[in-house]
Amino acid sequence: MRINLTKKDLVNLIYMQIGFSKQISENLIDDFFQTIIQNLSKEKSLKLSKFGRNPKTKKEAMISERNVVLFKPSKEFKDFVNLKHD
């Protein structure tokens, strides 16, 4: 069974784990995704380094090479990234 992680889930996780208000948590998520979208529209690629770190404790965690995270963008996301932004 596959469970989707939504923006609302991410906002609630930040709210619960870090203690930011829900509005600040939502702004943080929006800014994060906006940065990704801007980079993708300019550079056409994205690499998230040092992603295996606990943001609360700053402790790094090794991620097994056998585990692979895949991202398949929706058609709407692809269309948005490929738009010419002035």
Biopython code that builds the backbone (N, CA, C, O; Angstrom):
import numpy as np
from Bio.PDB.StructureBuilder import StructureBuilder

atoms = [
    (1, "MET", "N", (0.843, -1.181, 0.000)),
    (1, "MET", "CA", (0.000, 0.000, 0.000)),
    (1, "MET", "C", (0.887, 1.243, 0.000)),
    (1, "MET", "O", (1.832, 1.334, 0.784)),
    (2, "ARG", "N", (0.592, 2.175, -0.858)),
    (2, "ARG", "CA", (1.374, 3.399, -1.004)),
    (2, "ARG", "C", (0.621, 4.555, -0.358)),
    (2, "ARG", "O", (-0.576, 4.737, -0.581)),
    (3, "ILE", "N", (1.343, 5.330, 0.444)),
    (3, "ILE", "CA", (0.744, 6.490, 1.095)),
    (3, "ILE", "C", (1.431, 7.737, 0.560)),
    (3, "ILE", "O", (2.658, 7.831, 0.572)),
    (4, "ASN", "N", (0.648, 8.681, 0.095)),
    (4, "ASN", "CA", (1.199, 9.931, -0.426)),
    (4, "ASN", "C", (1.478, 10.896, 0.710)),
    (4, "ASN", "O", (0.710, 10.977, 1.669)),
    (5, "LEU", "N", (2.565, 11.618, 0.602)),
    (5, "LEU", "CA", (2.925, 12.663, 1.549)),
    (5, "LEU", "C", (2.495, 13.984, 0.938)),
    (5, "LEU", "O", (2.969, 14.358, -0.135)),
    (6, "THR", "N", (1.603, 14.688, 1.610)),
    (6, "THR", "CA", (1.069, 15.929, 1.061)),
    (6, "THR", "C", (1.754, 17.147, 1.677)),
    (6, "THR", "O", (2.482, 17.036, 2.663)),
    (7, "LYS", "N", (1.507, 18.296, 1.083)),
    (7, "LYS", "CA", (2.041, 19.551, 1.625)),
    (7, "LYS", "C", (1.527, 19.746, 3.049)),
    (7, "LYS", "O", (2.277, 20.165, 3.930)),
    (8, "LYS", "N", (0.265, 19.447, 3.271)),
    (8, "LYS", "CA", (-0.321, 19.579, 4.610)),
    (8, "LYS", "C", (0.407, 18.676, 5.604)),
    (8, "LYS", "O", (0.644, 19.072, 6.745)),
    (9, "ASP", "N", (0.761, 17.462, 5.175)),
    (9, "ASP", "CA", (1.528, 16.547, 6.033)),
    (9, "ASP", "C", (2.874, 17.155, 6.400)),
    (9, "ASP", "O", (3.290, 17.095, 7.557)),
    (10, "LEU", "N", (3.559, 17.742, 5.419)),
    (10, "LEU", "CA", (4.861, 18.361, 5.666)),
    (10, "LEU", "C", (4.741, 19.535, 6.642)),
    (10, "LEU", "O", (5.562, 19.683, 7.548)),
    (11, "VAL", "N", (3.719, 20.363, 6.453)),
    (11, "VAL", "CA", (3.490, 21.494, 7.358)),
    (11, "VAL", "C", (3.268, 20.989, 8.774)),
    (11, "VAL", "O", (3.839, 21.526, 9.723)),
    (12, "ASN", "N", (2.441, 19.957, 8.922)),
    (12, "ASN", "CA", (2.172, 19.405, 10.254)),
    (12, "ASN", "C", (3.411, 18.776, 10.880)),
    (12, "ASN", "O", (3.603, 18.869, 12.093)),
    (13, "LEU", "N", (4.255, 18.139, 10.072)),
    (13, "LEU", "CA", (5.491, 17.559, 10.596)),
    (13, "LEU", "C", (6.424, 18.635, 11.134)),
    (13, "LEU", "O", (7.006, 18.476, 12.207)),
    (14, "ILE", "N", (6.565, 19.720, 10.397)),
    (14, "ILE", "CA", (7.418, 20.818, 10.860)),
    (14, "ILE", "C", (6.827, 21.431, 12.128)),
    (14, "ILE", "O", (7.544, 21.721, 13.086)),
    (15, "TYR", "N", (5.526, 21.621, 12.117)),
    (15, "TYR", "CA", (4.829, 22.177, 13.281)),
    (15, "TYR", "C", (5.052, 21.308, 14.522)),
    (15, "TYR", "O", (5.358, 21.820, 15.599)),
    (16, "MET", "N", (4.896, 19.999, 14.363)),
    (16, "MET", "CA", (5.001, 19.083, 15.499)),
    (16, "MET", "C", (6.455, 18.842, 15.927)),
    (16, "MET", "O", (6.742, 18.808, 17.124)),
    (17, "GLN", "N", (7.363, 18.678, 14.979)),
    (17, "GLN", "CA", (8.735, 18.296, 15.307)),
    (17, "GLN", "C", (9.622, 19.471, 15.668)),
    (17, "GLN", "O", (10.475, 19.351, 16.548)),
    (18, "ILE", "N", (9.439, 20.597, 15.013)),
    (18, "ILE", "CA", (10.329, 21.726, 15.241)),
    (18, "ILE", "C", (9.661, 22.787, 16.115)),
    (18, "ILE", "O", (10.332, 23.511, 16.851)),
    (19, "GLY", "N", (8.342, 22.868, 16.025)),
    (19, "GLY", "CA", (7.621, 23.793, 16.887)),
    (19, "GLY", "C", (7.297, 25.136, 16.263)),
    (19, "GLY", "O", (6.799, 26.032, 16.945)),
    (20, "PHE", "N", (7.574, 25.290, 14.960)),
    (20, "PHE", "CA", (7.170, 26.519, 14.291)),
    (20, "PHE", "C", (5.649, 26.554, 14.215)),
    (20, "PHE", "O", (5.003, 25.506, 14.235)),
    (21, "SER", "N", (5.068, 27.762, 14.126)),
    (21, "SER", "CA", (3.625, 27.861, 13.943)),
    (21, "SER", "C", (3.261, 27.234, 12.598)),
    (21, "SER", "O", (4.121, 27.039, 11.739)),
    (22, "LYS", "N", (1.984, 26.925, 12.430)),
    (22, "LYS", "CA", (1.561, 26.322, 11.160)),
    (22, "LYS", "C", (1.754, 27.303, 10.006)),
    (22, "LYS", "O", (2.078, 26.885, 8.895)),
    (23, "GLN", "N", (1.559, 28.608, 10.249)),
    (23, "GLN", "CA", (1.747, 29.593, 9.184)),
    (23, "GLN", "C", (3.211, 29.682, 8.783)),
    (23, "GLN", "O", (3.523, 29.724, 7.593)),
    (24, "ILE", "N", (4.110, 29.712, 9.753)),
    (24, "ILE", "CA", (5.541, 29.755, 9.443)),
    (24, "ILE", "C", (5.963, 28.455, 8.760)),
    (24, "ILE", "O", (6.760, 28.480, 7.823)),
    (25, "SER", "N", (5.441, 27.334, 9.217)),
    (25, "SER", "CA", (5.756, 26.038, 8.608)),
    (25, "SER", "C", (5.306, 26.005, 7.156)),
    (25, "SER", "O", (6.031, 25.518, 6.289)),
    (26, "GLU", "N", (4.116, 26.520, 6.891)),
    (26, "GLU", "CA", (3.614, 26.544, 5.513)),
    (26, "GLU", "C", (4.458, 27.472, 4.648)),
    (26, "GLU", "O", (4.763, 27.141, 3.502)),
    (27, "ASN", "N", (4.842, 28.638, 5.187)),
    (27, "ASN", "CA", (5.703, 29.561, 4.444)),
    (27, "ASN", "C", (7.049, 28.912, 4.126)),
    (27, "ASN", "O", (7.581, 29.083, 3.030)),
    (28, "LEU", "N", (7.589, 28.178, 5.075)),
    (28, "LEU", "CA", (8.858, 27.484, 4.881)),
    (28, "LEU", "C", (8.753, 26.465, 3.746)),
    (28, "LEU", "O", (9.619, 26.413, 2.872)),
    (29, "ILE", "N", (7.698, 25.660, 3.760)),
    (29, "ILE", "CA", (7.474, 24.664, 2.700)),
    (29, "ILE", "C", (7.289, 25.354, 1.352)),
    (29, "ILE", "O", (7.858, 24.924, 0.349)),
    (30, "ASP", "N", (6.494, 26.426, 1.327)),
    (30, "ASP", "CA", (6.278, 27.161, 0.070)),
    (30, "ASP", "C", (7.591, 27.712, -0.478)),
    (30, "ASP", "O", (7.868, 27.598, -1.672)),
    (31, "ASP", "N", (8.397, 28.307, 0.397)),
    (31, "ASP", "CA", (9.685, 28.861, -0.038)),
    (31, "ASP", "C", (10.614, 27.759, -0.536)),
    (31, "ASP", "O", (11.310, 27.930, -1.537)),
    (32, "PHE", "N", (10.621, 26.634, 0.163)),
    (32, "PHE", "CA", (11.460, 25.496, -0.228)),
    (32, "PHE", "C", (11.091, 25.021, -1.635)),
    (32, "PHE", "O", (11.963, 24.861, -2.489)),
    (33, "PHE", "N", (9.806, 24.799, -1.869)),
    (33, "PHE", "CA", (9.378, 24.320, -3.182)),
    (33, "PHE", "C", (9.561, 25.385, -4.257)),
    (33, "PHE", "O", (9.868, 25.053, -5.402)),
    (34, "GLN", "N", (9.378, 26.647, -3.914)),
    (34, "GLN", "CA", (9.589, 27.716, -4.888)),
    (34, "GLN", "C", (11.051, 27.762, -5.317)),
    (34, "GLN", "O", (11.350, 27.982, -6.490)),
    (35, "THR", "N", (11.960, 27.554, -4.369)),
    (35, "THR", "CA", (13.386, 27.516, -4.683)),
    (35, "THR", "C", (13.703, 26.358, -5.620)),
    (35, "THR", "O", (14.471, 26.515, -6.570)),
    (36, "ILE", "N", (13.116, 25.198, -5.356)),
    (36, "ILE", "CA", (13.316, 24.034, -6.216)),
    (36, "ILE", "C", (12.775, 24.309, -7.617)),
    (36, "ILE", "O", (13.440, 24.011, -8.610)),
    (37, "ILE", "N", (11.592, 24.865, -7.698)),
    (37, "ILE", "CA", (10.969, 25.150, -8.995)),
    (37, "ILE", "C", (11.802, 26.155, -9.785)),
    (37, "ILE", "O", (12.015, 25.981, -10.984)),
    (38, "GLN", "N", (12.274, 27.208, -9.111)),
    (38, "GLN", "CA", (13.096, 28.203, -9.802)),
    (38, "GLN", "C", (14.383, 27.585, -10.322)),
    (38, "GLN", "O", (14.801, 27.868, -11.445)),
    (39, "ASN", "N", (15.013, 26.740, -9.509)),
    (39, "ASN", "CA", (16.253, 26.097, -9.942)),
    (39, "ASN", "C", (15.998, 25.161, -11.124)),
    (39, "ASN", "O", (16.771, 25.141, -12.082)),
    (40, "LEU", "N", (14.923, 24.393, -11.054)),
    (40, "LEU", "CA", (14.607, 23.471, -12.141)),
    (40, "LEU", "C", (14.291, 24.215, -13.438)),
    (40, "LEU", "O", (14.669, 23.767, -14.520)),
    (41, "SER", "N", (13.608, 25.335, -13.331)),
    (41, "SER", "CA", (13.273, 26.065, -14.554)),
    (41, "SER", "C", (14.507, 26.714, -15.174)),
    (41, "SER", "O", (14.552, 26.903, -16.390)),
    (42, "LYS", "N", (15.514, 27.060, -14.363)),
    (42, "LYS", "CA", (16.748, 27.665, -14.885)),
    (42, "LYS", "C", (17.773, 26.614, -15.292)),
    (42, "LYS", "O", (18.321, 26.668, -16.393)),
    (43, "GLU", "N", (18.029, 25.668, -14.413)),
    (43, "GLU", "CA", (19.120, 24.713, -14.610)),
    (43, "GLU", "C", (18.689, 23.375, -15.197)),
    (43, "GLU", "O", (19.524, 22.628, -15.707)),
    (44, "LYS", "N", (17.401, 23.065, -15.132)),
    (44, "LYS", "CA", (16.829, 21.806, -15.633)),
    (44, "LYS", "C", (17.323, 20.566, -14.866)),
    (44, "LYS", "O", (17.163, 19.440, -15.337)),
    (45, "SER", "N", (17.923, 20.777, -13.683)),
    (45, "SER", "CA", (18.328, 19.649, -12.859)),
    (45, "SER", "C", (18.385, 20.096, -11.407)),
    (45, "SER", "O", (18.396, 21.292, -11.112)),
    (46, "LEU", "N", (18.423, 19.127, -10.508)),
    (46, "LEU", "CA", (18.458, 19.429, -9.088)),
    (46, "LEU", "C", (19.154, 18.295, -8.361)),
    (46, "LEU", "O", (18.862, 17.123, -8.596)),
    (47, "LYS", "N", (20.071, 18.646, -7.482)),
    (47, "LYS", "CA", (20.735, 17.650, -6.647)),
    (47, "LYS", "C", (20.608, 18.109, -5.208)),
    (47, "LYS", "O", (21.027, 19.217, -4.870)),
    (48, "LEU", "N", (20.033, 17.267, -4.354)),
    (48, "LEU", "CA", (19.896, 17.571, -2.936)),
    (48, "LEU", "C", (20.956, 16.789, -2.180)),
    (48, "LEU", "O", (20.784, 15.600, -1.914)),
    (49, "SER", "N", (22.047, 17.452, -1.835)),
    (49, "SER", "CA", (23.146, 16.811, -1.116)),
    (49, "SER", "C", (22.874, 16.826, 0.380)),
    (49, "SER", "O", (22.126, 17.662, 0.886)),
    (50, "LYS", "N", (23.498, 15.883, 1.075)),
    (50, "LYS", "CA", (23.407, 15.777, 2.533)),
    (50, "LYS", "C", (21.953, 15.773, 2.996)),
    (50, "LYS", "O", (21.595, 16.411, 3.986)),
    (51, "PHE", "N", (21.136, 15.049, 2.266)),
    (51, "PHE", "CA", (19.714, 14.997, 2.565)),
    (51, "PHE", "C", (19.417, 14.057, 3.736)),
    (51, "PHE", "O", (18.344, 14.143, 4.334)),
    (52, "GLY", "N", (20.353, 13.162, 4.070)),
    (52, "GLY", "CA", (20.133, 12.200, 5.141)),
    (52, "GLY", "C", (20.571, 12.735, 6.490)),
    (52, "GLY", "O", (21.385, 12.114, 7.173)),
    (53, "ARG", "N", (20.035, 13.891, 6.881)),
    (53, "ARG", "CA", (20.405, 14.468, 8.167)),
    (53, "ARG", "C", (19.138, 14.828, 8.935)),
    (53, "ARG", "O", (18.172, 15.331, 8.361)),
    (54, "ASN", "N", (19.156, 14.565, 10.228)),
    (54, "ASN", "CA", (18.034, 14.903, 11.086)),
    (54, "ASN", "C", (18.064, 16.416, 11.329)),
    (54, "ASN", "O", (19.015, 16.910, 11.934)),
    (55, "PRO", "N", (17.046, 17.167, 10.873)),
    (55, "PRO", "CA", (17.081, 18.626, 11.023)),
    (55, "PRO", "C", (16.995, 19.083, 12.472)),
    (55, "PRO", "O", (17.407, 20.195, 12.801)),
    (56, "LYS", "N", (16.465, 18.234, 13.331)),
    (56, "LYS", "CA", (16.310, 18.615, 14.731)),
    (56, "LYS", "C", (17.631, 18.478, 15.491)),
    (56, "LYS", "O", (18.007, 19.376, 16.244)),
    (57, "THR", "N", (18.334, 17.365, 15.300)),
    (57, "THR", "CA", (19.573, 17.105, 16.032)),
    (57, "THR", "C", (20.810, 17.424, 15.216)),
    (57, "THR", "O", (21.910, 17.478, 15.767)),
    (58, "LYS", "N", (20.660, 17.636, 13.914)),
    (58, "LYS", "CA", (21.767, 17.867, 12.977)),
    (58, "LYS", "C", (22.670, 16.642, 12.829)),
    (58, "LYS", "O", (23.735, 16.728, 12.219)),
    (59, "LYS", "N", (22.256, 15.518, 13.377)),
    (59, "LYS", "CA", (23.038, 14.287, 13.279)),
    (59, "LYS", "C", (22.859, 13.700, 11.879)),
    (59, "LYS", "O", (21.740, 13.530, 11.396)),
    (60, "GLU", "N", (23.992, 13.395, 11.238)),
    (60, "GLU", "CA", (23.931, 12.816, 9.898)),
    (60, "GLU", "C", (23.639, 11.330, 9.992)),
    (60, "GLU", "O", (24.075, 10.651, 10.922)),
    (61, "ALA", "N", (22.899, 10.842, 9.020)),
    (61, "ALA", "CA", (22.552, 9.428, 8.958)),
    (61, "ALA", "C", (22.979, 8.890, 7.604)),
    (61, "ALA", "O", (22.769, 9.537, 6.577)),
    (62, "MET", "N", (23.568, 7.724, 7.603)),
    (62, "MET", "CA", (23.966, 7.096, 6.345)),
    (62, "MET", "C", (22.734, 6.460, 5.704)),
    (62, "MET", "O", (21.940, 5.790, 6.364)),
    (63, "ILE", "N", (22.605, 6.684, 4.438)),
    (63, "ILE", "CA", (21.511, 6.092, 3.674)),
    (63, "ILE", "C", (22.122, 4.995, 2.820)),
    (63, "ILE", "O", (23.049, 5.241, 2.048)),
    (64, "SER", "N", (21.608, 3.805, 2.959)),
    (64, "SER", "CA", (22.128, 2.659, 2.231)),
    (64, "SER", "C", (22.075, 2.913, 0.728)),
    (64, "SER", "O", (21.116, 3.488, 0.213)),
    (65, "GLU", "N", (23.120, 2.475, 0.037)),
    (65, "GLU", "CA", (23.159, 2.639, -1.419)),
    (65, "GLU", "C", (22.065, 1.849, -2.117)),
    (65, "GLU", "O", (21.720, 2.145, -3.261)),
    (66, "ARG", "N", (21.523, 0.857, -1.449)),
    (66, "ARG", "CA", (20.467, 0.049, -2.070)),
    (66, "ARG", "C", (19.124, 0.752, -2.063)),
    (66, "ARG", "O", (18.237, 0.404, -2.843)),
    (67, "ASN", "N", (18.963, 1.740, -1.191)),
    (67, "ASN", "CA", (17.702, 2.471, -1.150)),
    (67, "ASN", "C", (17.767, 3.630, -2.132)),
    (67, "ASN", "O", (18.715, 4.415, -2.121)),
    (68, "VAL", "N", (16.762, 3.728, -2.972)),
    (68, "VAL", "CA", (16.734, 4.773, -3.979)),
    (68, "VAL", "C", (15.425, 5.532, -3.852)),
    (68, "VAL", "O", (14.346, 4.942, -3.785)),
    (69, "VAL", "N", (15.544, 6.848, -3.819)),
    (69, "VAL", "CA", (14.359, 7.695, -3.781)),
    (69, "VAL", "C", (14.092, 8.158, -5.201)),
    (69, "VAL", "O", (14.972, 8.718, -5.856)),
    (70, "LEU", "N", (12.893, 7.928, -5.669)),
    (70, "LEU", "CA", (12.516, 8.340, -7.012)),
    (70, "LEU", "C", (11.465, 9.432, -6.927)),
    (70, "LEU", "O", (10.631, 9.445, -6.022)),
    (71, "PHE", "N", (11.519, 10.330, -7.867)),
    (71, "PHE", "CA", (10.529, 11.393, -7.952)),
    (71, "PHE", "C", (10.020, 11.441, -9.376)),
    (71, "PHE", "O", (10.794, 11.588, -10.322)),
    (72, "LYS", "N", (8.730, 11.318, -9.519)),
    (72, "LYS", "CA", (8.129, 11.420, -10.840)),
    (72, "LYS", "C", (7.194, 12.621, -10.810)),
    (72, "LYS", "O", (6.143, 12.581, -10.171)),
    (73, "PRO", "N", (7.578, 13.690, -11.505)),
    (73, "PRO", "CA", (6.745, 14.893, -11.479)),
    (73, "PRO", "C", (5.435, 14.685, -12.239)),
    (73, "PRO", "O", (5.369, 13.940, -13.217)),
    (74, "SER", "N", (4.402, 15.368, -11.757)),
    (74, "SER", "CA", (3.113, 15.322, -12.444)),
    (74, "SER", "C", (3.202, 16.136, -13.729)),
    (74, "SER", "O", (4.135, 16.918, -13.909)),
    (75, "LYS", "N", (2.253, 15.956, -14.602)),
    (75, "LYS", "CA", (2.213, 16.725, -15.849)),
    (75, "LYS", "C", (2.104, 18.210, -15.539)),
    (75, "LYS", "O", (2.744, 19.028, -16.199)),
    (76, "GLU", "N", (1.298, 18.568, -14.539)),
    (76, "GLU", "CA", (1.132, 19.966, -14.170)),
    (76, "GLU", "C", (2.451, 20.570, -13.705)),
    (76, "GLU", "O", (2.771, 21.709, -14.046)),
    (77, "PHE", "N", (3.215, 19.811, -12.928)),
    (77, "PHE", "CA", (4.501, 20.298, -12.442)),
    (77, "PHE", "C", (5.468, 20.487, -13.605)),
    (77, "PHE", "O", (6.161, 21.503, -13.676)),
    (78, "LYS", "N", (5.522, 19.522, -14.514)),
    (78, "LYS", "CA", (6.392, 19.644, -15.689)),
    (78, "LYS", "C", (6.014, 20.861, -16.518)),
    (78, "LYS", "O", (6.884, 21.616, -16.954)),
    (79, "ASP", "N", (4.709, 21.053, -16.738)),
    (79, "ASP", "CA", (4.255, 22.196, -17.525)),
    (79, "ASP", "C", (4.647, 23.511, -16.854)),
    (79, "ASP", "O", (5.085, 24.443, -17.528)),
    (80, "PHE", "N", (4.494, 23.591, -15.534)),
    (80, "PHE", "CA", (4.843, 24.785, -14.801)),
    (80, "PHE", "C", (6.334, 25.082, -14.877)),
    (80, "PHE", "O", (6.727, 26.226, -15.106)),
    (81, "VAL", "N", (7.164, 24.069, -14.689)),
    (81, "VAL", "CA", (8.621, 24.250, -14.727)),
    (81, "VAL", "C", (9.068, 24.670, -16.122)),
    (81, "VAL", "O", (10.004, 25.456, -16.263)),
    (82, "ASN", "N", (8.413, 24.157, -17.141)),
    (82, "ASN", "CA", (8.816, 24.450, -18.519)),
    (82, "ASN", "C", (8.259, 25.769, -19.056)),
    (82, "ASN", "O", (8.598, 26.170, -20.170)),
    (83, "LEU", "N", (7.411, 26.449, -18.282)),
    (83, "LEU", "CA", (6.924, 27.749, -18.695)),
    (83, "LEU", "C", (8.079, 28.741, -18.712)),
    (83, "LEU", "O", (9.015, 28.622, -17.921)),
    (84, "LYS", "N", (8.017, 29.698, -19.590)),
    (84, "LYS", "CA", (9.029, 30.751, -19.630)),
    (84, "LYS", "C", (8.671, 31.777, -18.560)),
    (84, "LYS", "O", (7.648, 32.456, -18.653)),
    (85, "HIS", "N", (9.526, 31.882, -17.541)),
    (85, "HIS", "CA", (9.306, 32.852, -16.467)),
    (85, "HIS", "C", (10.156, 34.086, -16.741)),
    (85, "HIS", "O", (11.363, 33.985, -16.957)),
    (86, "ASP", "N", (9.518, 35.246, -16.732)),
    (86, "ASP", "CA", (10.258, 36.492, -17.009)),
    (86, "ASP", "C", (10.796, 37.082, -15.734)),
    (86, "ASP", "O", (11.445, 38.129, -15.764)),
]
sb = StructureBuilder()
sb.init_structure("model")
sb.init_model(0)
sb.init_chain("A")
sb.init_seg("    ")
for serial, (resi, resn, name, xyz) in enumerate(atoms, 1):
    if name == "N":
        sb.init_residue(resn, " ", resi, " ")
    sb.init_atom(name, np.array(xyz, "f"), 0.0, 1.0, " ", f" {name:<3s}", serial, name[0])
structure = sb.get_structure()
